[in-house]
Amino acid sequence: MAVSPPASTEQRPAQAEEGSSHQPFIPASLSPAEFTILPVVIGALLGILFGASSMYLVLKVGMTVSASIPVAVLSITLFRAFSRGFGVRRATILENNIVQTTGSAGEGIAFGAGVTMPAMLILGYDLNYLHTALVAVLGGILGTFLMIPIRRAHIVKEAGVLTYPEGTACAEVLISGEKGGTTAKTVFAGLGFGSIFALAYQGFGFFKDTAERVFGKWYDGGNISAEVNPALLGVGYVIGTRTSLVMGAGGILASLVLMPAIKLFGSTASAPIYPATSLIKDMTTSQIWHDYVLYIGAGAVAAGGIISLARAIPTIVGGAVRGLSGLRGGGAGTQARTDRDLPLWFWGGGALLVVVALTLAPSLKLNILGALLVVVFGFLFVTVSSRLTGEIGSSSNPISGMTVATLLLTSLIFLALGWVSAPYKIAALSIAGVVCIASSNGGTTSQDLKTGYLVGATPSRQQIAILVGTISSALVIGLILLKMNDAATVFAKRDYPRFTADPAALTERQHLRGPDAANDAAEYRVLRLSEPTDGVPAGKYLIDDQGKIRYLEDPGINGQVKTRDSGEKVEKYNAPKAMLMSFIIDGIMSRKLPWSLVLIGVFLSILLELLGLSSLAFAVGVYLPVSTSIPIMIGGVVRWIADRTSRRKLSDAEAESGPGVLFSSGLIAGGAVTGMVLALIQLGAPGRAFMDWINVSERFPLSGSDLFSILLFLGLSAVLWAVASERFLADRGTSG
């Protein structure tokens, strides 16, 4: 049986100062089961599951949502089912806390890896599993180790100042579960609805995946579209009404203002306008978005991230000072169980080993200066991330801005030293990747430790659980990233009769991969063009032994070829944040960035700030395809309606763990994982044959209807509203 605390401790609020009357739910004098094998294993598996869905999201929209609360709910329900089904004791609240602590690591790892590592492909290099896994593992471990010495300063001494909203809400979920409440039926229902909906259009082809309308000559360039993705609907609900509407407004500006303006003023041009290679009058809306609007959005996102980071300068300075002062309180020998961190020799020695590994790993291309930059930026931004997460929560934590700042400063330092060749571009990206993952994991770790502080967990055991979740997720997330890219990579036949390469100069060789390899098993030489050459666009090409181009290798991440030579359509991943990172590296080191477009985006963000609006969410909306931002906006509208029609008023903490958020978390996981699995199935010939067999798009009359697709998506939105307003799947309470 679970250990229950005295009733008098259950409602005591956390105090602001160390040594005050704060009493956790489980007092330090009690030592119930906590770090046991089954919770750690289940937490690691759930971390991989939610990490995979987070990777899908970050490649689609450049953001993720916290996994702690749905993981905690699933843990409580699973262990309750084990207890009833097999007659074993119920898991303690501290064991459930270990599950959510271990499971939460996957989301942070996926965000950091998805934001930075795909930039390798965009810069023209291959994405390597060992490189990706090293960055993810070392960044995750470093973020955890750097958070340990500042735990007392942020979590204990400022407990009443830094609220850590997701961590506090997660503690309430765990305490409710200990008292007999909280079931996972809402999460499982969301998983079911999201999976079935995604399977219906991605697997069976019952309806279109994207409803779109491109306006005619009367408004040339104008377009509006919406991807009917349940994961995007869930994201919009979770991030809230204001943020999702602002993102949607950015998408509307791009598709209904900027693109028509480009068409209007550029249609008379008699030559291509850089960076495009085609006449504007002949360009499609997708080409205009990729060649022009994308750079405007990149400038807006970079400026918005830096502005949000600049606002945090007082926090940066104060947090760094508090972090350094926290180094004095790390001993564990005679401390109470609830105040016991991992010892200095462990985390200090571990951090030193991480730095050594960063320097010695060949694929990272780092030297001593690179490793030093990782340590400096890592400690600075882990501290900042921890504090900002405590003040404004994980969803508003500007990790992207910290990564942009790291990459800008690193690239400028390398440029000043004359380090602009390919290895240094990889090194700059490796530094940004490690710092991004460390910062993201630092914020996640802080939320977990706040939850543990409130429920009475042992910090050192939580820190070990975070390390386990970090390593397990990092090893798998890298593989998932590569497989997702391979599943959507297209080898398109190309013929440029006037172009001939020197075969002797091309030493790198490879075969076709994925579905296209079934029809051609030959080995080809590899040619990489960083800019158009003799009429051949930039890209990666496969060359035969006579020096003739045979295939363009168009990657799954940020690729442009969406149909195989066989006619099969392919879902590409935009990887918006990774593209931004590649723009910064290539723009600074190669001096080829179209600065006029970028500066339009920069001043757009500045204008919004002068109007008193937060520019980052709007900039992300400009940067993403409108088909992505519209369903997110619909999710925010559903939340606005649900908040005003709910049958009971929820507090802020209850809203963070309420039925709408839980159902949305299920939609995200169900839709994202189903889409990812369906893509991976098609890597093999049997899988492609199976997908062709179940697809009914050519036999179902409404499969091509935009209206039918939108109506079904609005129906799913209505289900989300019914759950959020407790008209459907309402939890009437459970017994212990």
N, C-alpha and C positions, 0 to 999 in steps of 0.2 A: 504493500500500500504506500501511497505517497505520504510524505511527511507534511503535515499541515502546521502552519505557524500559529502562535497565539492570536486570538481574534483582535486583541488590542493593537497588534502591529499592522493590521491590514490597511488601515486608512491613514497612516502617518505620512505626511507630505515630506518630500525631500527638502533639505535646508541648503542654504547657499554656502555655508562655511564648513571646512573640515573640522571634525571634532564636535559638530552640533548634534542635535537629537535625532538625526536621520536614522531610521531603522528599516532595513529592507524587508521584503515579504518573508524571506527565510532568514532568521537571525544568524549572525556569525557563529553563535554558540552551537548551532545545529549543523550536522554534516550529512545530509541525505545523499543518495547516489547521484553522481553528476557526470563525470567523464567515463562513460562505459562504452563498450565496443559497438553495440547496436545503434545507439544514437549517432555516433560518429559516422558509421557506414551509411545510415539512412540520410544523414545531413549531407554527406559527400555526393550521394546519388541525386538528391534533390537539387544540390548546387549545380551539378552537371546539367540536369534537366532545365533549370531556370537560366543557367548560363548559356545553353544552346539557344533558348528563345530570345535571350538578350542579345546574342550575337546576330541573330536574324534581324532584330529591331535596329541595332546600331548600324548594320549594313543598309537597311532600308531608310531609316530616318535620322540616324546619328544620335540617338538617345536610348536610354533604358529606364526602367522603373524599379524601385526597390523590391527585392524578393523576400525580405525578412518576414513580413506579416503572413503572406500565403504559405511560406514554408512552416511557420509556427503553427498555423491552423491545421495544415496537413499532418504535422507531427503529432499534435494532440489527438487528432482523429485516428490516425494509424495505430498509435500505441493504445488508445482506448479499445480499438477493435482487436488488437492482439490480446489484451487483457481479458476481454469477454470471450474471444474465440478459443484461447488456449489455456485459460485459467492462470495466467502468470500475473505478477503484480503490475499495477499501473506504473507508468513512467512518472518520475518526479518532475516537478516544474523545472528543476535545474537540468534534468536530462533533455526535456523539451527545448530548453534554452540552448543547450549544446547543439541540438539539431539545427535550430535556426541560425546559430552562430556559424556552424560549418557550412550550411547551405547558402548563406548570404554572400559568401566569397565569390561565387560563380558570376554574379551580376557585375561586380567591379572589374574582375579579370576580363570578362567579355567586352565591357565598354572600352577599357584601355587598349586591348588588342585590336578591336574593331575600328577604333578611331585612328590608329597609327599604322599598323602593319600592312593593310591593303595599299597604302601609299607606295610600297615597293613595286606593285604591279603598275600603278599609274606612272611611276618614274621610269618604267621600262625594264625593271629587274624581275626575276622570278621570286615567288613567295616560297620560302623554305620552311619546312616544319621545325627543324632544329632551331633556326633563328627565332621563329615565332614563339616556340616553347620556352627558349632561354629568356627572351624579353619578358614573357608573361610570368614565369616562375620567379625570376630574380626581382622583377618589379613588385610582384605581390608580396614576396618575403620581405623586401626592403621596406615597403609601406607598413607592414605589421610591426617590424622591429623598431622603426622610427616612431611609431605611435606609442610604444610601451613607456618610454621615459616621460611622455607628456600626459599620460592617463590621469595621474593625480591632479595635475593642474587644471585640466579641462573637465573631467568627469566628476571629481570629488570636490575640489576647492570651489569650483564655480557651478555646482550642481543646480543652484537656483537661477543662474544666469543663462547658462547654455542648456536649452531644453531638449535638444535632439528629438524633434517631433516624431519621426518614424520609430526611433528607439523607445520612446515613451509609450507610443501606441502599441508597439509590439509587446512591451511589458504588461500592458493592460490585457492584451489577448491571452498571454500566458497565465496571468492571474485568474482571468475568467475561466480558462480551461481547467485550472486547478480546482476551482469551485464547482465544476461540473458543467459549465456552459461551453459555447463555441464548438461548432461542428464544421466540417469541411464540405458539406453538401453544396454550398454556394460556389466554392472553388471548383469542385468536381463538375458541377453543372456548367460553369463557364468553360471548363476544359472540353466538355462534351459538345456544347453549342459551337465553340470556336473550331474544334476539329471537324465536326460534321459540315459546317458551313464552308471551311477551307477545302475540304475534300470534294464538296459538291461542285465547286467551280474549277479547282486546280486538278483534281483527279478525274471526275466524271464529265466535266465540261458542260454542266447543265445551264450555266449562265456566264456572261462575260466577267472577266476579272476586273476590267476597268471600263466604266461608262464614260464616254467622252463626246464632246461637241466642239468641232473646229469651225469657226465662223467663216463665212465666204468673203468675197471681195468687198462687201459692204463694211466689213471690219477686219481687214486682212491681218493675220497674225494673232487675233484674239482666239482664245480657246479656254475651255473649262472641262475638267475631268475629275473623276473620283474612283480610286481603287477600292473595291468592296472587300476590304481585308478586315476580318474581325480583330486582328491584333492592333491595327491602327485605331479602330473604334475604342478599344480598351485603353490604349495609350491616351487618347484625348480625354477620356473620363478621369483617369488617374491623375494626369497633370493639372486638371482643373479647368474651369470655364474660361477664366481670363487669359491664361497662357495659350490655350488651344485656339481661342478666337483671334488672338494677336498673331499666332502662327498662320492661321487661315487668311488673315488680312494680308500678310506678306506674300502668300501664294497668289492671292487675287491681284495684288499689285503687279507681280511678275507676269501673269498670264493675260490680264485684261488691260494693263497700262504699258508696261515696258516693252513687251513683245510687239504689240501693235505699233508702238512709237518707232521701234527699230525698223519694222516693215515700211512704215509710212515715209520716214526720212531716208531710208537706205535703198528704197526700191529703184531710185534713179541712178544709183552708182553703176559705173561701167566697168569697175574692177572690184575684186574681192577686198573687203575691209578686214585687216588683221584683227583677231587671229583666225578668222574663217578663211577657207580656201575656195568658197563658192560665192556667186553673186547673191546678195540678200534677196532679190526678187525671186530667185529660184529655190530658196531655202524653205524647208518645212519648219513647222513650229518646234519640233524636237531639235532640229539643227540650230535654230536661233537660240533656244534655251541653252544648249550645250556650248555654243561658241561665243555667246555674249552674256546672257543673263547669269550664267554660272559664275562668271568672273565678278559681276556686280554683287551677287550674293556672297561670294567668298570675301570680298572686301568688307561687306556689311557685317558678316559673321566675325571676321577677325577684329574689326573695330569694336563690335558689341562685346566680344569676349574680353578685350583689353580694357574697355571702359568699366565693365563689371569687376574686373580684377583691380583696377585703379581705385574703385570705391572701397575696396577691402584693404587699402594700404595701412590705415590705422590698425586693422585686425592683423595684418601681416606682421607689423612691427611688434605689437603687443603680444601676439601669439608666439612669435619667435622668442621673445624675452621670457614669457611664461614657460615655454617649452624647455628653454635652457635651465630655468630655475627648477623645473620638475626633475631634472637629472639628479638633484640632491635627495630625492625621496624614494629611491628604488629598492632598498633592501627588503628581504622577505623573511628573514629568520624568525623574528618574534612577532610579526604582524598578525592581525586577525585574519581568518580565512578569506573574508570578503575584501581584503586590502592587500592581497598577496600577488605581486607580479612575477613574471619570469625573472630570474636573477640576472644581474648585470653581465656576468661572464658569458651567459647564454646569448642574450640578444646583442650585446656589444661585439662578441666574437663572431656571431652570425652575420652581423652587418659588415664586419671587416672581410669575412669570406665572400660575401656578395660582391664587394668592391673588387676583390682579387679575381673573382670569376668573370666580372664584367671586362676586366683588362685583358685576361688571358683567352677569352672565347674568340676564336678566329672570325666567326661569322658576323660578330657585332662590329668589327672594325674599329674598336675603341683603343685609344692610347691612355696614358696617365692623365692627360688633361681632360679627356672625355669622361673618365671615371670620376675625376674631381668635380666636374660639372654635374654629374648625376647625384653625387653626395650633397652638394650645395643646394641645387634646385630641389632635390628630393626632400631634404629636411625642411626647407622653407615651405614647399607647397603641401607636404603632408600636414604640417602644423596649421597652415592656412585652411586646408580642406577640412581638418578636424573641427576647427573653430566655426567656419562658415556652416558646416553641416549642423552644428549645435545651435546656430542662430536661425538659419532659414531652411534647414532640411536638405536631404540629398537631392531632391528634384531641382532645386534652384542653385545648387553648388556649381560654380563655373569651372569645372574641371577642364573643359575645352579651352577656356581663356588661359588657364595656367599652362596647358600644353602648348598653345600658340605662343605665349611669352617665352617658354623654354626653347621652342624651336627657332623663334626669331632671334633671340640672343645668341643661341648656339651657332646658327647660320651666319650671323654677323661676325662673330668671333672667328669662325673658320674662314670667312671671306677676307677679314683683315690679315689673317696669317697666310693667305694664298692657298688654302686647302679647299679646292672647288672641284676636284675630280670625283669620279664615281664612288670610290671607297669612303670619302668624307661625307657624301650625301647619305650613304647607308649609315655611317656613324652618327650623323645628326639625327636621323630618324630613330636610331636605336636609343639614343639619349632621351629623346622626347617620349618614346614608347615606355621606357622604364619609369620615367618620372610620372607620366600619365597614369600608368597602372598603380604605381606607389601612392599617388595622390588619391586616386579613386578608392583604393583599398584602405587608405588611411581614414577616409570619411566613413566607409562601411564598417571598419573596425570600431570607430568611435560610437556609431549607433549601437553596435552589438554590446560594447562595454557599458553604455548607458542602460540598455535593457538589463544587463547583468547586475549593474549597480542597484537598480530598483527591485529586482526579484531576489537578490542575495546570492549571486553566483560568485565563483572563485575566479578572479581575473586571469591568473596564470593558466587555469584550465581552459578558459575561453580563448586565450591567446594561442594555445596549442591547437585548439579546434580550428581557429582561423587559419593557422598554418597548414593543417591537413586539408581544409577546404580549398585553400589557395593553390596548393600543389596539385591536388587531384583535378581541380577545374582547369588549371593552366595547361596540364598535359593533354587534356581532352579537347579544350577549346581550340588549341592550335590545329589539331587534326580536323575538327569540324570546319574551321575557317578554310582550310585548304580544300576539303571535299566540296564545300559549297561553291568555291570558285571553279573547281574542276567540272562540277555538274552543269554549270552554265557557260563554260568556255566553248567557243565556237571556232572551228578550223574551217574558214571559208576559202574556197578556191579563188585564186587571183591570177591574172595573167597580164604582165607588163612587158610586152615584147621588146620595147626599146631599152629596158633596164637589164643589165647583167652584172652580177657581183663576182668577185674573185673567189672561187671556192677554196683556194689554198689559204686565204686569210680568215676563213670561217672555221674555227676549230671546234666550236660547240655543236653538238648533235643531239637530236631528240626524235621521238616518234610522236604521232598524234595521240591524244588522250581522250578518254570519255567516249560518248556515242559515235563520234566521227572516226574513231580508230577502227571501227568494225569494217570499214570499206577500204582501208589503206594501212598496211602494216609496215610500210617502208620507213627507213630512217632518213632524216633530212638534216641539212646544216641550218644553223640559226643566224639570222641577220636582225639586228636591232637598229632602227632608225629613230633618232631623237628629234628629227625635223624632216619636212618633206625634201625628197632628193630625186631629181630627174623625173618628176611627175609621180613619184611613189609617196603616198602619205606616210607620216610618222607611224611607227608601230613595230610589232615583232612579226617577222616573216620566216617561213620555212623554205629553204632554197635547195634545189636539186644539185647533183654533182656537176652540171653544166653551168651553174650560177644563175639559173632562172627561178623566179619566184613561183611557187606552187600554191602556198597557203598563207593567209593572214591568220595569226593566232589572236583572236579577240577574247580577252579574259572575261570571266563571269562577273567579276567585280569591276564596275565602272566601264564595262565594254559597251560598244555601240551596235554590234550586229546581233539582232534579236531573233533571227530566223536561220536555221541551218540550211545547208544546200538541199537537204531532203524535204524542206518545207516545214519542219517542226519548229514551233515557236519556243523561245527560251526566255525565262524570267531572269533579267539582269538585276544586279544590286548596285545602287547608286553610290553607296559609301560616301556620303557627303562630307563628313568630317575628315576622312582619309584623303579625299581630294583636296581639301583645304590645306592639309599638311604638305601634300606634294606641291601645291602652288607656291607655298612659302619657300620650301627648299629650292625648287627649281627656279623660282623667280629671283631669289636673292643670289644664288650661286651662279646661275646661268645668265642672269640679267635679261630674261626674255619675257617677263610678265607684262601683259597689256595693262599698264598702270592707269591709263585713262578710265578703263572700265572698273578696275579695282577701286579707284578713288571715288567714282560715283557711288559705289556701295559704302565706302567709308563715310562720306558726307551724308549719305542717307541715314546712317546710324547716328551721326552727330545731330542731325536735324531732329530725329525722334527723341533723343535725350534732351534737347533744348525745349521740346514740347512737354517734357515731364513724363515720357513713356520709356519703358524698358526696351532697349533696342534689340537685345539678343534674340528673344523669341520671334520677333518680327523678321529679323535678318535670316533666321533659320527657315522661316516660311518662304522668303524670297529665294533662298538657296535650294530648297527642295522642289521637286516637281509638284505642280498644283494638285496632281492626282494623289499625292501623299498627304498634303496638308489639309485637303478638304475633309476626308474621313476623320482626321484627328479633330478638326473643328466640330464635326457632327457629334463626336463623343463628348466634347465640352458642352455643347448645347443640351445633350441628354442629361448631363450632370446638373445644369442650371434648372432644367424642368423638374428633375427628380428632387432637388433640394427644396423646391417650392411646393411640391405636391406630396412629399413624404408624409406618412401617417404619424411620424413622431420626429421631434427635433433632436438632432444628434450634436453632441459637442464636437470640438475640433478633433480630439483624440479618437472619439468614436467614429467620426467620418473617415479617418485614415484607415480604420479597420472595419468599416461598415460593409453591408452586403454589396453595394455598388462597386466598391474597390475590390472586394474579393472576387466577385463575378468577372470584373474586368481583368483581374490578374489571370483568371482561368481562360478568358478569351485570348489574352496575349499569348499565354503558354500554348494553348490548344492550336490557335491559328498559326503561330510561328513554327512550332515543332512539326505540325502537319505539313506545312509548306516546305520546310527543310527536308523532311523525310521523303516526300514525293520527289523532290529534286534529286536526292541521293539515290533513290531507287532507279532512276533513269541512267545512272552510270553504267549499269550492266545491260546486256542485250535481253535477258529474260525480263528484266524490269521494264524496259521500253516496250517489249511486246505486250506485257500485262497492262501497261498504261494505255497503249493503243486499243486494247481489247475493251477496257472499261469506259473509254471515252465515247460519249454519245453526242458530242457537239454537232456532228453532221446529220444526226437523225432526229434531234430535238428541235422543234421549230422556233422556240423562244431563246435558244442559246446565244443568238447574236443580237438580242434586243437590249438596248441601253435602258429602256424603261423597266423591263422585267428585272434587270440586275439591280437597279436603284431601289425598286419596291421591295425586293428581298432584303437588301441592306437596311432599309428603313424598318422592315419588320424585325430584324435582329436588334436594331436600336430600340424598338418598342419593348422587346424582351428585357434589354438592359434597364430601361426605365422602370419596368414593372418590378424587377428584382431590387433595384436601388430604392424604390419607394415602398418596398415591403408589401407589394400586392401579389407577388409570386415568389415562392421559395422562402417565405418569411420564417425565421427561426423562432419558434414558440418556446424555446428553452429546452434543455436536456437535463436529465438526471445524471448524478455522478455515478 
